[in-house]
Amino acid sequence: MSVKDRIRDKLQGALAPVALEVVDESHKHAGHMLHPGGVEPRGETHFAVKVVSAAFAGKSRLARHRAVNELLAEELAAGVHALAIDARAPGE
């Protein structure tokens, strides 16, 4: 299973989002460390996540980002180099 698929599955399972988009942006970072062809090639390394979930209602931006980072701790430890997060509650 790809890193992108694991990210999507974890966020879907834990947050039951009404909208979820996971974009692999690794190709935009060619030449960076940990990118294919870089110093230590590992494949999928840079992602943007847009998630809308009722789980974020009443939570600060920081709390939302922490929640996503905690859910994806394994992927971050295993080589995901960058994760851009847009986390919102429905209606925002």
PyMOL Python script that loads the backbone (N, CA, C, O; Angstrom):
from pymol import cmd

cmd.read_pdbstr("""\
ATOM      1  N   MET A   1       0.856  -1.177   0.000  1.00  0.00           N
ATOM      2  CA  MET A   1       0.000   0.000   0.000  1.00  0.00           C
ATOM      3  C   MET A   1       0.903   1.242   0.000  1.00  0.00           C
ATOM      4  O   MET A   1       1.913   1.292   0.702  1.00  0.00           O
ATOM      5  N   SER A   2       0.524   2.216  -0.785  1.00  0.00           N
ATOM      6  CA  SER A   2       1.316   3.435  -0.877  1.00  0.00           C
ATOM      7  C   SER A   2       1.172   4.273   0.393  1.00  0.00           C
ATOM      8  O   SER A   2       0.225   4.092   1.158  1.00  0.00           O
ATOM      9  N   VAL A   3       2.104   5.179   0.609  1.00  0.00           N
ATOM     10  CA  VAL A   3       2.036   6.090   1.750  1.00  0.00           C
ATOM     11  C   VAL A   3       0.776   6.944   1.640  1.00  0.00           C
ATOM     12  O   VAL A   3       0.087   7.172   2.634  1.00  0.00           O
ATOM     13  N   LYS A   4       0.484   7.405   0.457  1.00  0.00           N
ATOM     14  CA  LYS A   4      -0.715   8.215   0.228  1.00  0.00           C
ATOM     15  C   LYS A   4      -1.972   7.458   0.657  1.00  0.00           C
ATOM     16  O   LYS A   4      -2.845   8.028   1.311  1.00  0.00           O
ATOM     17  N   ASP A   5      -2.067   6.194   0.299  1.00  0.00           N
ATOM     18  CA  ASP A   5      -3.222   5.371   0.672  1.00  0.00           C
ATOM     19  C   ASP A   5      -3.300   5.167   2.184  1.00  0.00           C
ATOM     20  O   ASP A   5      -4.389   5.195   2.758  1.00  0.00           O
ATOM     21  N   ARG A   6      -2.149   4.963   2.833  1.00  0.00           N
ATOM     22  CA  ARG A   6      -2.138   4.794   4.289  1.00  0.00           C
ATOM     23  C   ARG A   6      -2.596   6.073   4.977  1.00  0.00           C
ATOM     24  O   ARG A   6      -3.357   6.023   5.944  1.00  0.00           O
ATOM     25  N   ILE A   7      -2.135   7.219   4.482  1.00  0.00           N
ATOM     26  CA  ILE A   7      -2.558   8.498   5.056  1.00  0.00           C
ATOM     27  C   ILE A   7      -4.069   8.641   4.922  1.00  0.00           C
ATOM     28  O   ILE A   7      -4.752   8.968   5.892  1.00  0.00           O
ATOM     29  N   ARG A   8      -4.588   8.400   3.731  1.00  0.00           N
ATOM     30  CA  ARG A   8      -6.021   8.518   3.479  1.00  0.00           C
ATOM     31  C   ARG A   8      -6.812   7.576   4.383  1.00  0.00           C
ATOM     32  O   ARG A   8      -7.809   7.984   4.979  1.00  0.00           O
ATOM     33  N   ASP A   9      -6.383   6.334   4.488  1.00  0.00           N
ATOM     34  CA  ASP A   9      -7.094   5.343   5.300  1.00  0.00           C
ATOM     35  C   ASP A   9      -7.107   5.722   6.780  1.00  0.00           C
ATOM     36  O   ASP A   9      -8.135   5.591   7.445  1.00  0.00           O
ATOM     37  N   LYS A  10      -5.975   6.189   7.295  1.00  0.00           N
ATOM     38  CA  LYS A  10      -5.911   6.561   8.714  1.00  0.00           C
ATOM     39  C   LYS A  10      -6.800   7.756   9.021  1.00  0.00           C
ATOM     40  O   LYS A  10      -7.520   7.757  10.020  1.00  0.00           O
ATOM     41  N   LEU A  11      -6.753   8.768   8.170  1.00  0.00           N
ATOM     42  CA  LEU A  11      -7.581   9.951   8.401  1.00  0.00           C
ATOM     43  C   LEU A  11      -9.061   9.615   8.249  1.00  0.00           C
ATOM     44  O   LEU A  11      -9.889  10.085   9.029  1.00  0.00           O
ATOM     45  N   GLN A  12      -9.390   8.812   7.259  1.00  0.00           N
ATOM     46  CA  GLN A  12     -10.779   8.404   7.045  1.00  0.00           C
ATOM     47  C   GLN A  12     -11.299   7.626   8.248  1.00  0.00           C
ATOM     48  O   GLN A  12     -12.402   7.887   8.729  1.00  0.00           O
ATOM     49  N   GLY A  13     -10.518   6.682   8.730  1.00  0.00           N
ATOM     50  CA  GLY A  13     -10.944   5.843   9.831  1.00  0.00           C
ATOM     51  C   GLY A  13     -11.080   6.578  11.157  1.00  0.00           C
ATOM     52  O   GLY A  13     -11.994   6.299  11.933  1.00  0.00           O
ATOM     53  N   ALA A  14     -10.183   7.509  11.418  1.00  0.00           N
ATOM     54  CA  ALA A  14     -10.176   8.182  12.716  1.00  0.00           C
ATOM     55  C   ALA A  14     -11.069   9.416  12.769  1.00  0.00           C
ATOM     56  O   ALA A  14     -11.606   9.749  13.825  1.00  0.00           O
ATOM     57  N   LEU A  15     -11.230  10.099  11.631  1.00  0.00           N
ATOM     58  CA  LEU A  15     -11.935  11.378  11.649  1.00  0.00           C
ATOM     59  C   LEU A  15     -13.296  11.374  10.971  1.00  0.00           C
ATOM     60  O   LEU A  15     -14.052  12.335  11.111  1.00  0.00           O
ATOM     61  N   ALA A  16     -13.623  10.316  10.241  1.00  0.00           N
ATOM     62  CA  ALA A  16     -14.885  10.243   9.494  1.00  0.00           C
ATOM     63  C   ALA A  16     -15.170  11.570   8.789  1.00  0.00           C
ATOM     64  O   ALA A  16     -16.213  12.182   9.017  1.00  0.00           O
ATOM     65  N   PRO A  17     -14.253  12.013   7.938  1.00  0.00           N
ATOM     66  CA  PRO A  17     -14.408  13.330   7.318  1.00  0.00           C
ATOM     67  C   PRO A  17     -15.547  13.381   6.303  1.00  0.00           C
ATOM     68  O   PRO A  17     -15.903  12.379   5.685  1.00  0.00           O
ATOM     69  N   VAL A  18     -16.105  14.586   6.151  1.00  0.00           N
ATOM     70  CA  VAL A  18     -17.104  14.802   5.105  1.00  0.00           C
ATOM     71  C   VAL A  18     -16.403  15.139   3.797  1.00  0.00           C
ATOM     72  O   VAL A  18     -16.996  15.027   2.724  1.00  0.00           O
ATOM     73  N   ALA A  19     -15.149  15.549   3.884  1.00  0.00           N
ATOM     74  CA  ALA A  19     -14.323  15.790   2.703  1.00  0.00           C
ATOM     75  C   ALA A  19     -12.877  15.473   3.063  1.00  0.00           C
ATOM     76  O   ALA A  19     -12.410  15.812   4.151  1.00  0.00           O
ATOM     77  N   LEU A  20     -12.172  14.819   2.140  1.00  0.00           N
ATOM     78  CA  LEU A  20     -10.783  14.462   2.371  1.00  0.00           C
ATOM     79  C   LEU A  20     -10.040  14.456   1.043  1.00  0.00           C
ATOM     80  O   LEU A  20     -10.475  13.838   0.071  1.00  0.00           O
ATOM     81  N   GLU A  21      -8.920  15.150   1.023  1.00  0.00           N
ATOM     82  CA  GLU A  21      -8.061  15.163  -0.161  1.00  0.00           C
ATOM     83  C   GLU A  21      -6.624  14.996   0.308  1.00  0.00           C
ATOM     84  O   GLU A  21      -6.144  15.751   1.154  1.00  0.00           O
ATOM     85  N   VAL A  22      -5.945  14.004  -0.246  1.00  0.00           N
ATOM     86  CA  VAL A  22      -4.537  13.765   0.053  1.00  0.00           C
ATOM     87  C   VAL A  22      -3.789  13.864  -1.265  1.00  0.00           C
ATOM     88  O   VAL A  22      -4.033  13.090  -2.191  1.00  0.00           O
ATOM     89  N   VAL A  23      -2.872  14.826  -1.342  1.00  0.00           N
ATOM     90  CA  VAL A  23      -2.130  15.071  -2.577  1.00  0.00           C
ATOM     91  C   VAL A  23      -0.648  14.787  -2.347  1.00  0.00           C
ATOM     92  O   VAL A  23      -0.035  15.343  -1.437  1.00  0.00           O
ATOM     93  N   ASP A  24      -0.083  13.920  -3.177  1.00  0.00           N
ATOM     94  CA  ASP A  24       1.349  13.634  -3.126  1.00  0.00           C
ATOM     95  C   ASP A  24       2.059  14.732  -3.916  1.00  0.00           C
ATOM     96  O   ASP A  24       1.914  14.819  -5.135  1.00  0.00           O
ATOM     97  N   GLU A  25       2.820  15.559  -3.222  1.00  0.00           N
ATOM     98  CA  GLU A  25       3.536  16.672  -3.854  1.00  0.00           C
ATOM     99  C   GLU A  25       5.029  16.400  -3.961  1.00  0.00           C
ATOM    100  O   GLU A  25       5.817  17.325  -4.156  1.00  0.00           O
ATOM    101  N   SER A  26       5.418  15.152  -3.836  1.00  0.00           N
ATOM    102  CA  SER A  26       6.832  14.788  -3.841  1.00  0.00           C
ATOM    103  C   SER A  26       7.545  15.238  -5.115  1.00  0.00           C
ATOM    104  O   SER A  26       8.709  15.637  -5.073  1.00  0.00           O
ATOM    105  N   HIS A  27       6.853  15.173  -6.230  1.00  0.00           N
ATOM    106  CA  HIS A  27       7.471  15.544  -7.502  1.00  0.00           C
ATOM    107  C   HIS A  27       7.895  17.014  -7.537  1.00  0.00           C
ATOM    108  O   HIS A  27       8.775  17.384  -8.314  1.00  0.00           O
ATOM    109  N   LYS A  28       7.283  17.849  -6.708  1.00  0.00           N
ATOM    110  CA  LYS A  28       7.629  19.272  -6.657  1.00  0.00           C
ATOM    111  C   LYS A  28       8.931  19.527  -5.911  1.00  0.00           C
ATOM    112  O   LYS A  28       9.457  20.640  -5.918  1.00  0.00           O
ATOM    113  N   HIS A  29       9.442  18.490  -5.272  1.00  0.00           N
ATOM    114  CA  HIS A  29      10.602  18.657  -4.406  1.00  0.00           C
ATOM    115  C   HIS A  29      11.786  17.809  -4.868  1.00  0.00           C
ATOM    116  O   HIS A  29      12.606  17.385  -4.054  1.00  0.00           O
ATOM    117  N   ALA A  30      11.870  17.568  -6.149  1.00  0.00           N
ATOM    118  CA  ALA A  30      12.974  16.787  -6.694  1.00  0.00           C
ATOM    119  C   ALA A  30      14.293  17.427  -6.293  1.00  0.00           C
ATOM    120  O   ALA A  30      14.459  18.644  -6.372  1.00  0.00           O
ATOM    121  N   GLY A  31      15.219  16.595  -5.865  1.00  0.00           N
ATOM    122  CA  GLY A  31      16.524  17.084  -5.454  1.00  0.00           C
ATOM    123  C   GLY A  31      16.640  17.305  -3.960  1.00  0.00           C
ATOM    124  O   GLY A  31      17.746  17.449  -3.441  1.00  0.00           O
ATOM    125  N   HIS A  32      15.519  17.335  -3.262  1.00  0.00           N
ATOM    126  CA  HIS A  32      15.570  17.476  -1.809  1.00  0.00           C
ATOM    127  C   HIS A  32      16.038  16.166  -1.199  1.00  0.00           C
ATOM    128  O   HIS A  32      15.860  15.097  -1.784  1.00  0.00           O
ATOM    129  N   MET A  33      16.627  16.254  -0.040  1.00  0.00           N
ATOM    130  CA  MET A  33      17.018  15.052   0.686  1.00  0.00           C
ATOM    131  C   MET A  33      15.773  14.201   0.929  1.00  0.00           C
ATOM    132  O   MET A  33      14.697  14.744   1.181  1.00  0.00           O
ATOM    133  N   LEU A  34      15.900  12.922   0.860  1.00  0.00           N
ATOM    134  CA  LEU A  34      14.845  11.921   1.049  1.00  0.00           C
ATOM    135  C   LEU A  34      13.896  11.815  -0.130  1.00  0.00           C
ATOM    136  O   LEU A  34      12.904  11.091  -0.051  1.00  0.00           O
ATOM    137  N   HIS A  35      14.169  12.509  -1.211  1.00  0.00           N
ATOM    138  CA  HIS A  35      13.345  12.392  -2.412  1.00  0.00           C
ATOM    139  C   HIS A  35      14.049  11.469  -3.388  1.00  0.00           C
ATOM    140  O   HIS A  35      15.278  11.421  -3.416  1.00  0.00           O
ATOM    141  N   PRO A  36      13.282  10.728  -4.199  1.00  0.00           N
ATOM    142  CA  PRO A  36      13.932   9.849  -5.178  1.00  0.00           C
ATOM    143  C   PRO A  36      14.969  10.628  -5.974  1.00  0.00           C
ATOM    144  O   PRO A  36      14.680  11.703  -6.500  1.00  0.00           O
ATOM    145  N   GLY A  37      16.160  10.088  -6.058  1.00  0.00           N
ATOM    146  CA  GLY A  37      17.240  10.748  -6.769  1.00  0.00           C
ATOM    147  C   GLY A  37      18.029  11.680  -5.867  1.00  0.00           C
ATOM    148  O   GLY A  37      19.049  12.231  -6.280  1.00  0.00           O
ATOM    149  N   GLY A  38      17.564  11.860  -4.640  1.00  0.00           N
ATOM    150  CA  GLY A  38      18.255  12.708  -3.682  1.00  0.00           C
ATOM    151  C   GLY A  38      19.289  11.904  -2.921  1.00  0.00           C
ATOM    152  O   GLY A  38      19.746  10.863  -3.393  1.00  0.00           O
ATOM    153  N   VAL A  39      19.651  12.373  -1.772  1.00  0.00           N
ATOM    154  CA  VAL A  39      20.682  11.732  -0.977  1.00  0.00           C
ATOM    155  C   VAL A  39      20.252  10.356  -0.490  1.00  0.00           C
ATOM    156  O   VAL A  39      21.037   9.408  -0.505  1.00  0.00           O
ATOM    157  N   GLU A  40      19.016  10.258  -0.064  1.00  0.00           N
ATOM    158  CA  GLU A  40      18.507   9.021   0.506  1.00  0.00           C
ATOM    159  C   GLU A  40      17.115   8.750  -0.054  1.00  0.00           C
ATOM    160  O   GLU A  40      16.124   9.094   0.590  1.00  0.00           O
ATOM    161  N   PRO A  41      17.012   8.145  -1.233  1.00  0.00           N
ATOM    162  CA  PRO A  41      15.708   7.990  -1.878  1.00  0.00           C
ATOM    163  C   PRO A  41      14.756   7.094  -1.114  1.00  0.00           C
ATOM    164  O   PRO A  41      15.111   5.985  -0.716  1.00  0.00           O
ATOM    165  N   ARG A  42      13.538   7.585  -0.913  1.00  0.00           N
ATOM    166  CA  ARG A  42      12.515   6.799  -0.218  1.00  0.00           C
ATOM    167  C   ARG A  42      11.153   6.890  -0.885  1.00  0.00           C
ATOM    168  O   ARG A  42      10.213   6.252  -0.410  1.00  0.00           O
ATOM    169  N   GLY A  43      11.001   7.638  -1.945  1.00  0.00           N
ATOM    170  CA  GLY A  43       9.702   7.687  -2.605  1.00  0.00           C
ATOM    171  C   GLY A  43       8.839   8.827  -2.143  1.00  0.00           C
ATOM    172  O   GLY A  43       9.248   9.987  -2.194  1.00  0.00           O
ATOM    173  N   GLU A  44       7.634   8.503  -1.687  1.00  0.00           N
ATOM    174  CA  GLU A  44       6.641   9.508  -1.309  1.00  0.00           C
ATOM    175  C   GLU A  44       7.090  10.229  -0.029  1.00  0.00           C
ATOM    176  O   GLU A  44       7.225   9.608   1.025  1.00  0.00           O
ATOM    177  N   THR A  45       7.318  11.540  -0.132  1.00  0.00           N
ATOM    178  CA  THR A  45       7.888  12.269   0.999  1.00  0.00           C
ATOM    179  C   THR A  45       7.166  13.562   1.349  1.00  0.00           C
ATOM    180  O   THR A  45       7.276  14.031   2.482  1.00  0.00           O
ATOM    181  N   HIS A  46       6.440  14.145   0.422  1.00  0.00           N
ATOM    182  CA  HIS A  46       5.800  15.450   0.633  1.00  0.00           C
ATOM    183  C   HIS A  46       4.310  15.335   0.298  1.00  0.00           C
ATOM    184  O   HIS A  46       3.938  14.894  -0.789  1.00  0.00           O
ATOM    185  N   PHE A  47       3.464  15.743   1.257  1.00  0.00           N
ATOM    186  CA  PHE A  47       2.022  15.624   1.056  1.00  0.00           C
ATOM    187  C   PHE A  47       1.304  16.890   1.498  1.00  0.00           C
ATOM    188  O   PHE A  47       1.773  17.620   2.371  1.00  0.00           O
ATOM    189  N   ALA A  48       0.159  17.130   0.877  1.00  0.00           N
ATOM    190  CA  ALA A  48      -0.782  18.157   1.316  1.00  0.00           C
ATOM    191  C   ALA A  48      -2.083  17.444   1.637  1.00  0.00           C
ATOM    192  O   ALA A  48      -2.564  16.625   0.853  1.00  0.00           O
ATOM    193  N   VAL A  49      -2.647  17.758   2.791  1.00  0.00           N
ATOM    194  CA  VAL A  49      -3.877  17.119   3.244  1.00  0.00           C
ATOM    195  C   VAL A  49      -4.917  18.203   3.494  1.00  0.00           C
ATOM    196  O   VAL A  49      -4.660  19.180   4.199  1.00  0.00           O
ATOM    197  N   LYS A  50      -6.096  18.017   2.906  1.00  0.00           N
ATOM    198  CA  LYS A  50      -7.246  18.875   3.187  1.00  0.00           C
ATOM    199  C   LYS A  50      -8.318  17.971   3.759  1.00  0.00           C
ATOM    200  O   LYS A  50      -8.759  17.024   3.107  1.00  0.00           O
ATOM    201  N   VAL A  51      -8.740  18.268   4.994  1.00  0.00           N
ATOM    202  CA  VAL A  51      -9.706  17.407   5.658  1.00  0.00           C
ATOM    203  C   VAL A  51     -10.751  18.259   6.371  1.00  0.00           C
ATOM    204  O   VAL A  51     -10.426  19.205   7.089  1.00  0.00           O
ATOM    205  N   VAL A  52     -12.006  17.899   6.154  1.00  0.00           N
ATOM    206  CA  VAL A  52     -13.127  18.568   6.819  1.00  0.00           C
ATOM    207  C   VAL A  52     -13.826  17.514   7.664  1.00  0.00           C
ATOM    208  O   VAL A  52     -14.328  16.517   7.146  1.00  0.00           O
ATOM    209  N   SER A  53     -13.851  17.751   8.983  1.00  0.00           N
ATOM    210  CA  SER A  53     -14.410  16.758   9.891  1.00  0.00           C
ATOM    211  C   SER A  53     -15.068  17.440  11.083  1.00  0.00           C
ATOM    212  O   SER A  53     -14.578  18.454  11.581  1.00  0.00           O
ATOM    213  N   ALA A  54     -16.181  16.873  11.534  1.00  0.00           N
ATOM    214  CA  ALA A  54     -16.846  17.367  12.737  1.00  0.00           C
ATOM    215  C   ALA A  54     -15.939  17.218  13.958  1.00  0.00           C
ATOM    216  O   ALA A  54     -16.132  17.907  14.959  1.00  0.00           O
ATOM    217  N   ALA A  55     -14.963  16.334  13.884  1.00  0.00           N
ATOM    218  CA  ALA A  55     -14.022  16.142  14.991  1.00  0.00           C
ATOM    219  C   ALA A  55     -13.222  17.410  15.276  1.00  0.00           C
ATOM    220  O   ALA A  55     -12.649  17.542  16.357  1.00  0.00           O
ATOM    221  N   PHE A  56     -13.173  18.334  14.336  1.00  0.00           N
ATOM    222  CA  PHE A  56     -12.408  19.565  14.508  1.00  0.00           C
ATOM    223  C   PHE A  56     -13.242  20.725  15.053  1.00  0.00           C
ATOM    224  O   PHE A  56     -12.699  21.791  15.340  1.00  0.00           O
ATOM    225  N   ALA A  57     -14.534  20.532  15.196  1.00  0.00           N
ATOM    226  CA  ALA A  57     -15.403  21.612  15.684  1.00  0.00           C
ATOM    227  C   ALA A  57     -14.947  22.074  17.063  1.00  0.00           C
ATOM    228  O   ALA A  57     -14.729  21.261  17.961  1.00  0.00           O
ATOM    229  N   GLY A  58     -14.807  23.383  17.218  1.00  0.00           N
ATOM    230  CA  GLY A  58     -14.431  23.964  18.493  1.00  0.00           C
ATOM    231  C   GLY A  58     -12.962  23.842  18.848  1.00  0.00           C
ATOM    232  O   GLY A  58     -12.558  24.263  19.932  1.00  0.00           O
ATOM    233  N   LYS A  59     -12.150  23.275  17.958  1.00  0.00           N
ATOM    234  CA  LYS A  59     -10.725  23.107  18.229  1.00  0.00           C
ATOM    235  C   LYS A  59      -9.919  24.178  17.506  1.00  0.00           C
ATOM    236  O   LYS A  59     -10.282  24.626  16.419  1.00  0.00           O
ATOM    237  N   SER A  60      -8.830  24.572  18.126  1.00  0.00           N
ATOM    238  CA  SER A  60      -7.941  25.559  17.515  1.00  0.00           C
ATOM    239  C   SER A  60      -7.207  24.940  16.330  1.00  0.00           C
ATOM    240  O   SER A  60      -7.180  23.721  16.159  1.00  0.00           O
ATOM    241  N   ARG A  61      -6.623  25.797  15.531  1.00  0.00           N
ATOM    242  CA  ARG A  61      -5.833  25.332  14.387  1.00  0.00           C
ATOM    243  C   ARG A  61      -4.694  24.436  14.878  1.00  0.00           C
ATOM    244  O   ARG A  61      -4.416  23.398  14.277  1.00  0.00           O
ATOM    245  N   LEU A  62      -4.041  24.834  15.961  1.00  0.00           N
ATOM    246  CA  LEU A  62      -2.946  24.047  16.512  1.00  0.00           C
ATOM    247  C   LEU A  62      -3.423  22.667  16.962  1.00  0.00           C
ATOM    248  O   LEU A  62      -2.756  21.668  16.690  1.00  0.00           O
ATOM    249  N   ALA A  63      -4.554  22.598  17.637  1.00  0.00           N
ATOM    250  CA  ALA A  63      -5.087  21.315  18.092  1.00  0.00           C
ATOM    251  C   ALA A  63      -5.442  20.413  16.912  1.00  0.00           C
ATOM    252  O   ALA A  63      -5.246  19.199  16.970  1.00  0.00           O
ATOM    253  N   ARG A  64      -5.956  21.003  15.859  1.00  0.00           N
ATOM    254  CA  ARG A  64      -6.289  20.227  14.657  1.00  0.00           C
ATOM    255  C   ARG A  64      -5.030  19.644  14.024  1.00  0.00           C
ATOM    256  O   ARG A  64      -4.998  18.472  13.650  1.00  0.00           O
ATOM    257  N   HIS A  65      -4.001  20.468  13.908  1.00  0.00           N
ATOM    258  CA  HIS A  65      -2.746  20.007  13.313  1.00  0.00           C
ATOM    259  C   HIS A  65      -2.107  18.926  14.175  1.00  0.00           C
ATOM    260  O   HIS A  65      -1.590  17.938  13.655  1.00  0.00           O
ATOM    261  N   ARG A  66      -2.140  19.111  15.476  1.00  0.00           N
ATOM    262  CA  ARG A  66      -1.589  18.091  16.371  1.00  0.00           C
ATOM    263  C   ARG A  66      -2.324  16.770  16.217  1.00  0.00           C
ATOM    264  O   ARG A  66      -1.699  15.709  16.213  1.00  0.00           O
ATOM    265  N   ALA A  67      -3.632  16.823  16.093  1.00  0.00           N
ATOM    266  CA  ALA A  67      -4.427  15.596  15.936  1.00  0.00           C
ATOM    267  C   ALA A  67      -4.030  14.860  14.666  1.00  0.00           C
ATOM    268  O   ALA A  67      -3.853  13.642  14.689  1.00  0.00           O
ATOM    269  N   VAL A  68      -3.889  15.575  13.567  1.00  0.00           N
ATOM    270  CA  VAL A  68      -3.493  14.949  12.296  1.00  0.00           C
ATOM    271  C   VAL A  68      -2.077  14.389  12.407  1.00  0.00           C
ATOM    272  O   VAL A  68      -1.819  13.264  11.980  1.00  0.00           O
ATOM    273  N   ASN A  69      -1.165  15.167  12.976  1.00  0.00           N
ATOM    274  CA  ASN A  69       0.218  14.692  13.131  1.00  0.00           C
ATOM    275  C   ASN A  69       0.289  13.446  14.006  1.00  0.00           C
ATOM    276  O   ASN A  69       1.076  12.544  13.720  1.00  0.00           O
ATOM    277  N   GLU A  70      -0.506  13.377  15.056  1.00  0.00           N
ATOM    278  CA  GLU A  70      -0.527  12.189  15.911  1.00  0.00           C
ATOM    279  C   GLU A  70      -1.043  10.972  15.153  1.00  0.00           C
ATOM    280  O   GLU A  70      -0.505   9.874  15.300  1.00  0.00           O
ATOM    281  N   LEU A  71      -2.075  11.161  14.350  1.00  0.00           N
ATOM    282  CA  LEU A  71      -2.619  10.054  13.561  1.00  0.00           C
ATOM    283  C   LEU A  71      -1.602   9.529  12.550  1.00  0.00           C
ATOM    284  O   LEU A  71      -1.588   8.340  12.231  1.00  0.00           O
ATOM    285  N   LEU A  72      -0.753  10.424  12.052  1.00  0.00           N
ATOM    286  CA  LEU A  72       0.204  10.061  11.008  1.00  0.00           C
ATOM    287  C   LEU A  72       1.632   9.959  11.527  1.00  0.00           C
ATOM    288  O   LEU A  72       2.580  10.049  10.748  1.00  0.00           O
ATOM    289  N   ALA A  73       1.795   9.771  12.830  1.00  0.00           N
ATOM    290  CA  ALA A  73       3.126   9.712  13.441  1.00  0.00           C
ATOM    291  C   ALA A  73       4.007   8.639  12.813  1.00  0.00           C
ATOM    292  O   ALA A  73       5.202   8.855  12.614  1.00  0.00           O
ATOM    293  N   GLU A  74       3.429   7.494  12.504  1.00  0.00           N
ATOM    294  CA  GLU A  74       4.205   6.400  11.908  1.00  0.00           C
ATOM    295  C   GLU A  74       4.753   6.789  10.541  1.00  0.00           C
ATOM    296  O   GLU A  74       5.913   6.514  10.234  1.00  0.00           O
ATOM    297  N   GLU A  75       3.928   7.426   9.724  1.00  0.00           N
ATOM    298  CA  GLU A  75       4.361   7.843   8.389  1.00  0.00           C
ATOM    299  C   GLU A  75       5.428   8.942   8.478  1.00  0.00           C
ATOM    300  O   GLU A  75       6.391   8.950   7.711  1.00  0.00           O
ATOM    301  N   LEU A  76       5.241   9.862   9.419  1.00  0.00           N
ATOM    302  CA  LEU A  76       6.224  10.936   9.596  1.00  0.00           C
ATOM    303  C   LEU A  76       7.566  10.374  10.059  1.00  0.00           C
ATOM    304  O   LEU A  76       8.617  10.852   9.632  1.00  0.00           O
ATOM    305  N   ALA A  77       7.540   9.376  10.915  1.00  0.00           N
ATOM    306  CA  ALA A  77       8.775   8.760  11.400  1.00  0.00           C
ATOM    307  C   ALA A  77       9.445   7.901  10.337  1.00  0.00           C
ATOM    308  O   ALA A  77      10.653   7.665  10.386  1.00  0.00           O
ATOM    309  N   ALA A  78       8.643   7.431   9.367  1.00  0.00           N
ATOM    310  CA  ALA A  78       9.161   6.506   8.360  1.00  0.00           C
ATOM    311  C   ALA A  78       9.589   7.176   7.061  1.00  0.00           C
ATOM    312  O   ALA A  78       9.909   6.480   6.098  1.00  0.00           O
ATOM    313  N   GLY A  79       9.605   8.513   7.005  1.00  0.00           N
ATOM    314  CA  GLY A  79      10.138   9.142   5.808  1.00  0.00           C
ATOM    315  C   GLY A  79       9.309  10.236   5.196  1.00  0.00           C
ATOM    316  O   GLY A  79       9.777  10.886   4.261  1.00  0.00           O
ATOM    317  N   VAL A  80       8.093  10.482   5.670  1.00  0.00           N
ATOM    318  CA  VAL A  80       7.346  11.635   5.164  1.00  0.00           C
ATOM    319  C   VAL A  80       8.062  12.863   5.695  1.00  0.00           C
ATOM    320  O   VAL A  80       8.164  13.068   6.904  1.00  0.00           O
ATOM    321  N   HIS A  81       8.549  13.665   4.782  1.00  0.00           N
ATOM    322  CA  HIS A  81       9.405  14.805   5.110  1.00  0.00           C
ATOM    323  C   HIS A  81       8.602  16.073   5.370  1.00  0.00           C
ATOM    324  O   HIS A  81       9.000  16.907   6.184  1.00  0.00           O
ATOM    325  N   ALA A  82       7.474  16.220   4.682  1.00  0.00           N
ATOM    326  CA  ALA A  82       6.666  17.430   4.818  1.00  0.00           C
ATOM    327  C   ALA A  82       5.186  17.078   4.704  1.00  0.00           C
ATOM    328  O   ALA A  82       4.788  16.244   3.891  1.00  0.00           O
ATOM    329  N   LEU A  83       4.375  17.741   5.547  1.00  0.00           N
ATOM    330  CA  LEU A  83       2.941  17.505   5.548  1.00  0.00           C
ATOM    331  C   LEU A  83       2.239  18.852   5.731  1.00  0.00           C
ATOM    332  O   LEU A  83       2.244  19.424   6.821  1.00  0.00           O
ATOM    333  N   ALA A  84       1.642  19.343   4.662  1.00  0.00           N
ATOM    334  CA  ALA A  84       0.860  20.571   4.730  1.00  0.00           C
ATOM    335  C   ALA A  84      -0.573  20.185   5.106  1.00  0.00           C
ATOM    336  O   ALA A  84      -1.170  19.312   4.476  1.00  0.00           O
ATOM    337  N   ILE A  85      -1.114  20.830   6.125  1.00  0.00           N
ATOM    338  CA  ILE A  85      -2.426  20.441   6.649  1.00  0.00           C
ATOM    339  C   ILE A  85      -3.401  21.596   6.571  1.00  0.00           C
ATOM    340  O   ILE A  85      -3.124  22.697   7.046  1.00  0.00           O
ATOM    341  N   ASP A  86      -4.546  21.329   5.967  1.00  0.00           N
ATOM    342  CA  ASP A  86      -5.694  22.257   5.987  1.00  0.00           C
ATOM    343  C   ASP A  86      -6.824  21.470   6.641  1.00  0.00           C
ATOM    344  O   ASP A  86      -7.479  20.657   5.988  1.00  0.00           O
ATOM    345  N   ALA A  87      -7.052  21.714   7.938  1.00  0.00           N
ATOM    346  CA  ALA A  87      -8.043  20.971   8.709  1.00  0.00           C
ATOM    347  C   ALA A  87      -9.153  21.926   9.145  1.00  0.00           C
ATOM    348  O   ALA A  87      -8.903  22.940   9.796  1.00  0.00           O
ATOM    349  N   ARG A  88     -10.369  21.583   8.776  1.00  0.00           N
ATOM    350  CA  ARG A  88     -11.513  22.441   9.064  1.00  0.00           C
ATOM    351  C   ARG A  88     -12.690  21.624   9.582  1.00  0.00           C
ATOM    352  O   ARG A  88     -12.779  20.415   9.365  1.00  0.00           O
ATOM    353  N   ALA A  89     -13.580  22.312  10.266  1.00  0.00           N
ATOM    354  CA  ALA A  89     -14.860  21.717  10.661  1.00  0.00           C
ATOM    355  C   ALA A  89     -15.871  22.019   9.567  1.00  0.00           C
ATOM    356  O   ALA A  89     -15.681  22.984   8.827  1.00  0.00           O
ATOM    357  N   PRO A  90     -16.933  21.239   9.431  1.00  0.00           N
ATOM    358  CA  PRO A  90     -17.960  21.525   8.417  1.00  0.00           C
ATOM    359  C   PRO A  90     -18.492  22.957   8.582  1.00  0.00           C
ATOM    360  O   PRO A  90     -18.706  23.430   9.699  1.00  0.00           O
ATOM    361  N   GLY A  91     -18.693  23.618   7.471  1.00  0.00           N
ATOM    362  CA  GLY A  91     -19.212  24.976   7.482  1.00  0.00           C
ATOM    363  C   GLY A  91     -18.147  26.052   7.551  1.00  0.00           C
ATOM    364  O   GLY A  91     -18.464  27.237   7.448  1.00  0.00           O
ATOM    365  N   GLU A  92     -16.900  25.671   7.722  1.00  0.00           N
ATOM    366  CA  GLU A  92     -15.826  26.667   7.761  1.00  0.00           C
ATOM    367  C   GLU A  92     -15.261  26.911   6.381  1.00  0.00           C
ATOM    368  O   GLU A  92     -14.347  27.720   6.222  1.00  0.00           O
TER     369      GLU A  92
END
""", "prot")
cmd.dss("prot")
cmd.show_as("cartoon", "prot")
cmd.util.cbc("prot")
cmd.orient("prot")
